[in-house]
Structures are given as C-alpha cells and as structure tokens.
Amino acid sequence: MGEIITLSQSAANQVKDMMKHNEEEGAYLRVSINGGGCSGLSYGMGFDHEKKDGDHEDEQFGIAILVDHESAPLLKGTKIDYKNSLMGGGFTIDNPNALVTCGCGSSFKTATNAGTPETC
C-alpha cells in the first residue's frame, strides 16, 4: 500500500522524546482511527509492542509506525507534524481524506465513513 502516514522531523523528534520519557524505546508508534469524536471519527496515537495480523508497517526517522488494516484507507496520505507555540505544543494532523473536521482538529469524517458523532 506504500507510505500511509508521513511524519515531519519535528513530529518524529517529539515521538522519540516521548518514547524516552515513557521508557518505550523500541516500541511501535501505532496510529489508528476510532469511532466517536464531534465529527464521527477520531485519531488515536500510542505506543504498542506487538504487530498484529494485517498491520501496515513503515519506518521513518528511526520510528517504526503501525497502521491497522481498517484505518489504513482513511489515513492514506496523512501528514503528522508537531508545532510549538506560546500556549504549548501539540501534534497536528493533515488528512486529505477528511471532508469535515471539528474545531479541535482531532475528529473528522470522510466521504465513505461518517462514524458515530458524540456530543462535544
């Protein structure tokens, strides 16, 4: 399926710092789509120590990234960045498949999957 997620150097540096701080060096970065959120679908990111059947694996900046089979089509072409500001920092997600994104930026829906919206 090729590269599904693209990490910026800034996002990769932040993930590596978080891995070190949480003693998760050597873990996979799992990026997924979950039902819920204001718009119906929400992003999930976390550390995982097991690759599951059907997972797509990629490596960028020395980070092994896993995306499950169901999330892959909804994430194809997604760019993850990390931005610092005076109010703190945070990951930003640019998903070309998202037709509607809520104000918080962590919930969306696509042309083929609206998910199940929750009250914000």
CNS distance restraints for C-alpha pairs under 8 A (distance, minus, plus):
assign (resid   3 and name CA) (resid  58 and name CA) 6.82 0.50 0.50
assign (resid   3 and name CA) (resid  76 and name CA) 7.52 0.50 0.50
assign (resid   3 and name CA) (resid  77 and name CA) 7.57 0.50 0.50
assign (resid   4 and name CA) (resid  72 and name CA) 6.65 0.50 0.50
assign (resid   4 and name CA) (resid  75 and name CA) 6.25 0.50 0.50
assign (resid   4 and name CA) (resid  76 and name CA) 4.35 0.50 0.50
assign (resid   4 and name CA) (resid  77 and name CA) 5.46 0.50 0.50
assign (resid   4 and name CA) (resid  78 and name CA) 6.64 0.50 0.50
assign (resid   5 and name CA) (resid  75 and name CA) 6.80 0.50 0.50
assign (resid   5 and name CA) (resid  76 and name CA) 6.45 0.50 0.50
assign (resid   5 and name CA) (resid  77 and name CA) 5.97 0.50 0.50
assign (resid   5 and name CA) (resid  78 and name CA) 5.03 0.50 0.50
assign (resid   5 and name CA) (resid  79 and name CA) 5.87 0.50 0.50
assign (resid   5 and name CA) (resid  80 and name CA) 7.26 0.50 0.50
assign (resid   6 and name CA) (resid  60 and name CA) 7.86 0.50 0.50
assign (resid   6 and name CA) (resid  77 and name CA) 7.23 0.50 0.50
assign (resid   6 and name CA) (resid  78 and name CA) 6.27 0.50 0.50
assign (resid   6 and name CA) (resid  79 and name CA) 4.73 0.50 0.50
assign (resid   6 and name CA) (resid  80 and name CA) 6.17 0.50 0.50
assign (resid   7 and name CA) (resid  11 and name CA) 5.91 0.50 0.50
assign (resid   7 and name CA) (resid  12 and name CA) 6.10 0.50 0.50
assign (resid   7 and name CA) (resid  60 and name CA) 7.00 0.50 0.50
assign (resid   7 and name CA) (resid  79 and name CA) 6.00 0.50 0.50
assign (resid   7 and name CA) (resid  80 and name CA) 4.99 0.50 0.50
assign (resid   7 and name CA) (resid  81 and name CA) 6.22 0.50 0.50
assign (resid   8 and name CA) (resid  12 and name CA) 6.17 0.50 0.50
assign (resid   8 and name CA) (resid  79 and name CA) 7.42 0.50 0.50
assign (resid   8 and name CA) (resid  80 and name CA) 6.30 0.50 0.50
assign (resid   8 and name CA) (resid  81 and name CA) 5.17 0.50 0.50
assign (resid   8 and name CA) (resid  82 and name CA) 7.53 0.50 0.50
assign (resid   9 and name CA) (resid  13 and name CA) 6.11 0.50 0.50
assign (resid   9 and name CA) (resid  61 and name CA) 7.36 0.50 0.50
assign (resid   9 and name CA) (resid  81 and name CA) 7.77 0.50 0.50
assign (resid  10 and name CA) (resid  14 and name CA) 6.32 0.50 0.50
assign (resid  10 and name CA) (resid  81 and name CA) 6.31 0.50 0.50
assign (resid  10 and name CA) (resid  82 and name CA) 5.48 0.50 0.50
assign (resid  10 and name CA) (resid  83 and name CA) 7.51 0.50 0.50
assign (resid  11 and name CA) (resid  15 and name CA) 6.15 0.50 0.50
assign (resid  11 and name CA) (resid  80 and name CA) 6.57 0.50 0.50
assign (resid  11 and name CA) (resid  81 and name CA) 4.78 0.50 0.50
assign (resid  11 and name CA) (resid  82 and name CA) 4.52 0.50 0.50
assign (resid  11 and name CA) (resid  91 and name CA) 6.99 0.50 0.50
assign (resid  12 and name CA) (resid  16 and name CA) 6.14 0.50 0.50
assign (resid  12 and name CA) (resid  60 and name CA) 7.82 0.50 0.50
assign (resid  12 and name CA) (resid  61 and name CA) 6.43 0.50 0.50
assign (resid  12 and name CA) (resid  63 and name CA) 7.33 0.50 0.50
assign (resid  13 and name CA) (resid  17 and name CA) 6.19 0.50 0.50
assign (resid  14 and name CA) (resid  18 and name CA) 6.15 0.50 0.50
assign (resid  14 and name CA) (resid  82 and name CA) 7.13 0.50 0.50
assign (resid  15 and name CA) (resid  19 and name CA) 6.08 0.50 0.50
assign (resid  16 and name CA) (resid  20 and name CA) 6.20 0.50 0.50
assign (resid  16 and name CA) (resid  25 and name CA) 7.77 0.50 0.50
assign (resid  16 and name CA) (resid  63 and name CA) 7.68 0.50 0.50
assign (resid  17 and name CA) (resid  21 and name CA) 6.06 0.50 0.50
assign (resid  18 and name CA) (resid  22 and name CA) 5.93 0.50 0.50
assign (resid  18 and name CA) (resid  24 and name CA) 7.90 0.50 0.50
assign (resid  19 and name CA) (resid  23 and name CA) 5.77 0.50 0.50
assign (resid  19 and name CA) (resid  24 and name CA) 4.52 0.50 0.50
assign (resid  19 and name CA) (resid  25 and name CA) 5.22 0.50 0.50
assign (resid  19 and name CA) (resid  27 and name CA) 7.74 0.50 0.50
assign (resid  20 and name CA) (resid  24 and name CA) 6.10 0.50 0.50
assign (resid  20 and name CA) (resid  25 and name CA) 5.82 0.50 0.50
assign (resid  24 and name CA) (resid  47 and name CA) 7.20 0.50 0.50
assign (resid  26 and name CA) (resid  49 and name CA) 7.96 0.50 0.50
assign (resid  27 and name CA) (resid  47 and name CA) 5.93 0.50 0.50
assign (resid  27 and name CA) (resid  48 and name CA) 5.66 0.50 0.50
assign (resid  27 and name CA) (resid  49 and name CA) 5.08 0.50 0.50
assign (resid  27 and name CA) (resid  64 and name CA) 7.60 0.50 0.50
assign (resid  28 and name CA) (resid  47 and name CA) 5.58 0.50 0.50
assign (resid  28 and name CA) (resid  48 and name CA) 5.13 0.50 0.50
assign (resid  28 and name CA) (resid  49 and name CA) 6.00 0.50 0.50
assign (resid  28 and name CA) (resid  50 and name CA) 7.68 0.50 0.50
assign (resid  28 and name CA) (resid  63 and name CA) 7.05 0.50 0.50
assign (resid  28 and name CA) (resid  64 and name CA) 5.09 0.50 0.50
assign (resid  28 and name CA) (resid  65 and name CA) 5.62 0.50 0.50
assign (resid  28 and name CA) (resid  66 and name CA) 6.48 0.50 0.50
assign (resid  29 and name CA) (resid  45 and name CA) 6.97 0.50 0.50
assign (resid  29 and name CA) (resid  46 and name CA) 5.84 0.50 0.50
assign (resid  29 and name CA) (resid  47 and name CA) 4.88 0.50 0.50
assign (resid  29 and name CA) (resid  48 and name CA) 6.38 0.50 0.50
assign (resid  29 and name CA) (resid  63 and name CA) 7.06 0.50 0.50
assign (resid  29 and name CA) (resid  64 and name CA) 6.16 0.50 0.50
assign (resid  29 and name CA) (resid  65 and name CA) 4.74 0.50 0.50
assign (resid  29 and name CA) (resid  66 and name CA) 6.07 0.50 0.50
assign (resid  30 and name CA) (resid  44 and name CA) 7.79 0.50 0.50
assign (resid  30 and name CA) (resid  45 and name CA) 5.60 0.50 0.50
assign (resid  30 and name CA) (resid  46 and name CA) 5.39 0.50 0.50
assign (resid  30 and name CA) (resid  47 and name CA) 5.83 0.50 0.50
assign (resid  30 and name CA) (resid  48 and name CA) 6.22 0.50 0.50
assign (resid  30 and name CA) (resid  65 and name CA) 5.82 0.50 0.50
assign (resid  30 and name CA) (resid  66 and name CA) 4.67 0.50 0.50
assign (resid  30 and name CA) (resid  67 and name CA) 5.98 0.50 0.50
assign (resid  31 and name CA) (resid  43 and name CA) 7.32 0.50 0.50
assign (resid  31 and name CA) (resid  44 and name CA) 5.62 0.50 0.50
assign (resid  31 and name CA) (resid  45 and name CA) 4.60 0.50 0.50
assign (resid  31 and name CA) (resid  46 and name CA) 6.84 0.50 0.50
assign (resid  31 and name CA) (resid  65 and name CA) 7.30 0.50 0.50
assign (resid  31 and name CA) (resid  66 and name CA) 6.31 0.50 0.50
assign (resid  31 and name CA) (resid  67 and name CA) 5.44 0.50 0.50
assign (resid  31 and name CA) (resid  68 and name CA) 7.93 0.50 0.50
assign (resid  32 and name CA) (resid  43 and name CA) 5.88 0.50 0.50
assign (resid  32 and name CA) (resid  44 and name CA) 4.89 0.50 0.50
assign (resid  32 and name CA) (resid  45 and name CA) 6.44 0.50 0.50
assign (resid  32 and name CA) (resid  67 and name CA) 5.99 0.50 0.50
assign (resid  32 and name CA) (resid  68 and name CA) 6.67 0.50 0.50
assign (resid  32 and name CA) (resid  71 and name CA) 5.58 0.50 0.50
assign (resid  32 and name CA) (resid  72 and name CA) 7.95 0.50 0.50
assign (resid  33 and name CA) (resid  41 and name CA) 6.58 0.50 0.50
assign (resid  33 and name CA) (resid  42 and name CA) 5.69 0.50 0.50
assign (resid  33 and name CA) (resid  43 and name CA) 4.83 0.50 0.50
assign (resid  33 and name CA) (resid  44 and name CA) 5.86 0.50 0.50
assign (resid  33 and name CA) (resid  71 and name CA) 5.33 0.50 0.50
assign (resid  33 and name CA) (resid  74 and name CA) 7.66 0.50 0.50
assign (resid  33 and name CA) (resid  75 and name CA) 7.94 0.50 0.50
assign (resid  34 and name CA) (resid  41 and name CA) 5.68 0.50 0.50
assign (resid  34 and name CA) (resid  42 and name CA) 5.21 0.50 0.50
assign (resid  34 and name CA) (resid  43 and name CA) 6.21 0.50 0.50
assign (resid  34 and name CA) (resid  44 and name CA) 6.71 0.50 0.50
assign (resid  35 and name CA) (resid  40 and name CA) 6.03 0.50 0.50
assign (resid  35 and name CA) (resid  41 and name CA) 4.60 0.50 0.50
assign (resid  35 and name CA) (resid  42 and name CA) 6.14 0.50 0.50
assign (resid  35 and name CA) (resid 115 and name CA) 5.44 0.50 0.50
assign (resid  35 and name CA) (resid 116 and name CA) 5.97 0.50 0.50
assign (resid  35 and name CA) (resid 117 and name CA) 7.78 0.50 0.50
assign (resid  36 and name CA) (resid  40 and name CA) 4.73 0.50 0.50
assign (resid  36 and name CA) (resid  41 and name CA) 4.97 0.50 0.50
assign (resid  36 and name CA) (resid  42 and name CA) 5.98 0.50 0.50
assign (resid  36 and name CA) (resid 107 and name CA) 7.69 0.50 0.50
assign (resid  36 and name CA) (resid 115 and name CA) 6.54 0.50 0.50
assign (resid  36 and name CA) (resid 116 and name CA) 5.28 0.50 0.50
assign (resid  36 and name CA) (resid 117 and name CA) 5.16 0.50 0.50
assign (resid  36 and name CA) (resid 118 and name CA) 5.61 0.50 0.50
assign (resid  37 and name CA) (resid  41 and name CA) 5.69 0.50 0.50
assign (resid  37 and name CA) (resid  42 and name CA) 5.45 0.50 0.50
assign (resid  37 and name CA) (resid 106 and name CA) 7.58 0.50 0.50
assign (resid  37 and name CA) (resid 107 and name CA) 5.18 0.50 0.50
assign (resid  37 and name CA) (resid 108 and name CA) 7.64 0.50 0.50
assign (resid  37 and name CA) (resid 116 and name CA) 7.74 0.50 0.50
assign (resid  37 and name CA) (resid 117 and name CA) 5.59 0.50 0.50
assign (resid  37 and name CA) (resid 118 and name CA) 5.28 0.50 0.50
assign (resid  37 and name CA) (resid 119 and name CA) 7.54 0.50 0.50
assign (resid  37 and name CA) (resid 120 and name CA) 7.26 0.50 0.50
assign (resid  38 and name CA) (resid 102 and name CA) 6.19 0.50 0.50
assign (resid  38 and name CA) (resid 107 and name CA) 5.91 0.50 0.50
assign (resid  38 and name CA) (resid 108 and name CA) 7.51 0.50 0.50
assign (resid  38 and name CA) (resid 117 and name CA) 5.16 0.50 0.50
assign (resid  38 and name CA) (resid 118 and name CA) 5.14 0.50 0.50
assign (resid  38 and name CA) (resid 119 and name CA) 5.92 0.50 0.50
assign (resid  38 and name CA) (resid 120 and name CA) 5.43 0.50 0.50
assign (resid  39 and name CA) (resid 100 and name CA) 6.99 0.50 0.50
assign (resid  39 and name CA) (resid 101 and name CA) 6.48 0.50 0.50
assign (resid  39 and name CA) (resid 102 and name CA) 5.94 0.50 0.50
assign (resid  39 and name CA) (resid 107 and name CA) 5.35 0.50 0.50
assign (resid  39 and name CA) (resid 108 and name CA) 4.79 0.50 0.50
assign (resid  39 and name CA) (resid 109 and name CA) 5.84 0.50 0.50
assign (resid  39 and name CA) (resid 114 and name CA) 7.46 0.50 0.50
assign (resid  39 and name CA) (resid 115 and name CA) 7.64 0.50 0.50
assign (resid  39 and name CA) (resid 116 and name CA) 7.59 0.50 0.50
assign (resid  39 and name CA) (resid 117 and name CA) 5.07 0.50 0.50
assign (resid  39 and name CA) (resid 118 and name CA) 7.38 0.50 0.50
assign (resid  40 and name CA) (resid 107 and name CA) 6.66 0.50 0.50
assign (resid  40 and name CA) (resid 108 and name CA) 6.11 0.50 0.50
assign (resid  40 and name CA) (resid 109 and name CA) 5.86 0.50 0.50
assign (resid  40 and name CA) (resid 114 and name CA) 5.53 0.50 0.50
assign (resid  40 and name CA) (resid 115 and name CA) 4.13 0.50 0.50
assign (resid  40 and name CA) (resid 116 and name CA) 4.30 0.50 0.50
assign (resid  40 and name CA) (resid 117 and name CA) 3.68 0.50 0.50
assign (resid  40 and name CA) (resid 118 and name CA) 6.79 0.50 0.50
assign (resid  41 and name CA) (resid 107 and name CA) 5.38 0.50 0.50
assign (resid  41 and name CA) (resid 108 and name CA) 5.25 0.50 0.50
assign (resid  41 and name CA) (resid 109 and name CA) 5.79 0.50 0.50
assign (resid  41 and name CA) (resid 114 and name CA) 6.91 0.50 0.50
assign (resid  41 and name CA) (resid 115 and name CA) 5.18 0.50 0.50
assign (resid  41 and name CA) (resid 116 and name CA) 6.88 0.50 0.50
assign (resid  41 and name CA) (resid 117 and name CA) 7.12 0.50 0.50
assign (resid  42 and name CA) (resid 106 and name CA) 5.65 0.50 0.50
assign (resid  42 and name CA) (resid 107 and name CA) 4.31 0.50 0.50
assign (resid  42 and name CA) (resid 108 and name CA) 6.31 0.50 0.50
assign (resid  43 and name CA) (resid 106 and name CA) 5.92 0.50 0.50
assign (resid  43 and name CA) (resid 107 and name CA) 6.72 0.50 0.50
assign (resid  51 and name CA) (resid  55 and name CA) 6.54 0.50 0.50
assign (resid  51 and name CA) (resid  66 and name CA) 7.35 0.50 0.50
assign (resid  52 and name CA) (resid  68 and name CA) 7.82 0.50 0.50
assign (resid  54 and name CA) (resid  68 and name CA) 6.32 0.50 0.50
assign (resid  54 and name CA) (resid  69 and name CA) 5.32 0.50 0.50
assign (resid  55 and name CA) (resid  66 and name CA) 6.09 0.50 0.50
assign (resid  55 and name CA) (resid  67 and name CA) 5.54 0.50 0.50
assign (resid  55 and name CA) (resid  68 and name CA) 4.42 0.50 0.50
assign (resid  55 and name CA) (resid  69 and name CA) 5.59 0.50 0.50
assign (resid  56 and name CA) (resid  66 and name CA) 5.63 0.50 0.50
assign (resid  56 and name CA) (resid  67 and name CA) 5.18 0.50 0.50
assign (resid  56 and name CA) (resid  68 and name CA) 6.17 0.50 0.50
assign (resid  56 and name CA) (resid  69 and name CA) 6.79 0.50 0.50
assign (resid  56 and name CA) (resid  72 and name CA) 7.60 0.50 0.50
assign (resid  57 and name CA) (resid  64 and name CA) 6.85 0.50 0.50
assign (resid  57 and name CA) (resid  65 and name CA) 5.60 0.50 0.50
assign (resid  57 and name CA) (resid  66 and name CA) 4.76 0.50 0.50
assign (resid  57 and name CA) (resid  67 and name CA) 6.67 0.50 0.50
assign (resid  58 and name CA) (resid  64 and name CA) 5.84 0.50 0.50
assign (resid  58 and name CA) (resid  65 and name CA) 5.17 0.50 0.50
assign (resid  58 and name CA) (resid  66 and name CA) 6.69 0.50 0.50
assign (resid  59 and name CA) (resid  63 and name CA) 5.37 0.50 0.50
assign (resid  59 and name CA) (resid  64 and name CA) 4.44 0.50 0.50
assign (resid  59 and name CA) (resid  65 and name CA) 5.81 0.50 0.50
assign (resid  60 and name CA) (resid  64 and name CA) 6.72 0.50 0.50
assign (resid  60 and name CA) (resid  65 and name CA) 7.57 0.50 0.50
assign (resid  67 and name CA) (resid  71 and name CA) 6.44 0.50 0.50
assign (resid  67 and name CA) (resid  72 and name CA) 5.93 0.50 0.50
assign (resid  68 and name CA) (resid  72 and name CA) 6.14 0.50 0.50
assign (resid  69 and name CA) (resid  73 and name CA) 7.85 0.50 0.50
assign (resid  70 and name CA) (resid  74 and name CA) 7.85 0.50 0.50
assign (resid  71 and name CA) (resid  75 and name CA) 6.19 0.50 0.50
assign (resid  72 and name CA) (resid  76 and name CA) 5.95 0.50 0.50
assign (resid  74 and name CA) (resid  97 and name CA) 6.26 0.50 0.50
assign (resid  74 and name CA) (resid 110 and name CA) 7.52 0.50 0.50
assign (resid  75 and name CA) (resid  95 and name CA) 6.52 0.50 0.50
assign (resid  75 and name CA) (resid  97 and name CA) 7.07 0.50 0.50
assign (resid  76 and name CA) (resid  95 and name CA) 7.79 0.50 0.50
assign (resid  76 and name CA) (resid  96 and name CA) 7.95 0.50 0.50
assign (resid  76 and name CA) (resid  97 and name CA) 7.57 0.50 0.50
assign (resid  77 and name CA) (resid  95 and name CA) 6.61 0.50 0.50
assign (resid  77 and name CA) (resid  96 and name CA) 6.42 0.50 0.50
assign (resid  77 and name CA) (resid  97 and name CA) 7.95 0.50 0.50
assign (resid  78 and name CA) (resid  93 and name CA) 6.88 0.50 0.50
assign (resid  78 and name CA) (resid  94 and name CA) 5.54 0.50 0.50
assign (resid  78 and name CA) (resid  95 and name CA) 4.35 0.50 0.50
assign (resid  78 and name CA) (resid  96 and name CA) 6.39 0.50 0.50
assign (resid  79 and name CA) (resid  93 and name CA) 5.85 0.50 0.50
assign (resid  79 and name CA) (resid  94 and name CA) 5.10 0.50 0.50
assign (resid  79 and name CA) (resid  95 and name CA) 6.53 0.50 0.50
assign (resid  80 and name CA) (resid  91 and name CA) 6.73 0.50 0.50
assign (resid  80 and name CA) (resid  92 and name CA) 5.73 0.50 0.50
assign (resid  80 and name CA) (resid  93 and name CA) 4.73 0.50 0.50
assign (resid  80 and name CA) (resid  94 and name CA) 6.45 0.50 0.50
assign (resid  81 and name CA) (resid  91 and name CA) 5.60 0.50 0.50
assign (resid  81 and name CA) (resid  92 and name CA) 5.18 0.50 0.50
assign (resid  81 and name CA) (resid  93 and name CA) 6.57 0.50 0.50
assign (resid  82 and name CA) (resid  89 and name CA) 7.04 0.50 0.50
assign (resid  82 and name CA) (resid  90 and name CA) 5.58 0.50 0.50
assign (resid  82 and name CA) (resid  91 and name CA) 4.31 0.50 0.50
assign (resid  82 and name CA) (resid  92 and name CA) 5.91 0.50 0.50
assign (resid  83 and name CA) (resid  89 and name CA) 5.46 0.50 0.50
assign (resid  83 and name CA) (resid  90 and name CA) 5.68 0.50 0.50
assign (resid  83 and name CA) (resid  91 and name CA) 6.41 0.50 0.50
assign (resid  83 and name CA) (resid  92 and name CA) 7.17 0.50 0.50
assign (resid  84 and name CA) (resid  88 and name CA) 5.80 0.50 0.50
assign (resid  84 and name CA) (resid  89 and name CA) 4.05 0.50 0.50
assign (resid  84 and name CA) (resid  90 and name CA) 6.66 0.50 0.50
assign (resid  85 and name CA) (resid  89 and name CA) 5.74 0.50 0.50
assign (resid  92 and name CA) (resid 105 and name CA) 7.63 0.50 0.50
assign (resid  93 and name CA) (resid 105 and name CA) 7.46 0.50 0.50
assign (resid  93 and name CA) (resid 106 and name CA) 7.70 0.50 0.50
assign (resid  97 and name CA) (resid 110 and name CA) 5.77 0.50 0.50
assign (resid  97 and name CA) (resid 111 and name CA) 7.67 0.50 0.50
assign (resid  98 and name CA) (resid 108 and name CA) 5.84 0.50 0.50
assign (resid  98 and name CA) (resid 109 and name CA) 5.51 0.50 0.50
assign (resid  98 and name CA) (resid 110 and name CA) 4.77 0.50 0.50
assign (resid  98 and name CA) (resid 111 and name CA) 7.68 0.50 0.50
assign (resid  99 and name CA) (resid 108 and name CA) 7.21 0.50 0.50
assign (resid  99 and name CA) (resid 109 and name CA) 5.96 0.50 0.50
assign (resid  99 and name CA) (resid 110 and name CA) 5.13 0.50 0.50
assign (resid  99 and name CA) (resid 111 and name CA) 6.54 0.50 0.50
assign (resid 100 and name CA) (resid 108 and name CA) 5.36 0.50 0.50
assign (resid 100 and name CA) (resid 109 and name CA) 5.48 0.50 0.50
assign (resid 100 and name CA) (resid 110 and name CA) 7.03 0.50 0.50
assign (resid 101 and name CA) (resid 105 and name CA) 6.01 0.50 0.50
assign (resid 101 and name CA) (resid 106 and name CA) 7.53 0.50 0.50
assign (resid 101 and name CA) (resid 107 and name CA) 5.78 0.50 0.50
assign (resid 101 and name CA) (resid 108 and name CA) 4.25 0.50 0.50
assign (resid 101 and name CA) (resid 109 and name CA) 6.82 0.50 0.50
assign (resid 102 and name CA) (resid 106 and name CA) 7.11 0.50 0.50
assign (resid 102 and name CA) (resid 107 and name CA) 5.61 0.50 0.50
assign (resid 102 and name CA) (resid 108 and name CA) 6.21 0.50 0.50
assign (resid 108 and name CA) (resid 114 and name CA) 7.91 0.50 0.50
assign (resid 109 and name CA) (resid 113 and name CA) 6.08 0.50 0.50
assign (resid 109 and name CA) (resid 114 and name CA) 4.70 0.50 0.50
assign (resid 109 and name CA) (resid 115 and name CA) 6.71 0.50 0.50
assign (resid 110 and name CA) (resid 114 and name CA) 5.92 0.50 0.50
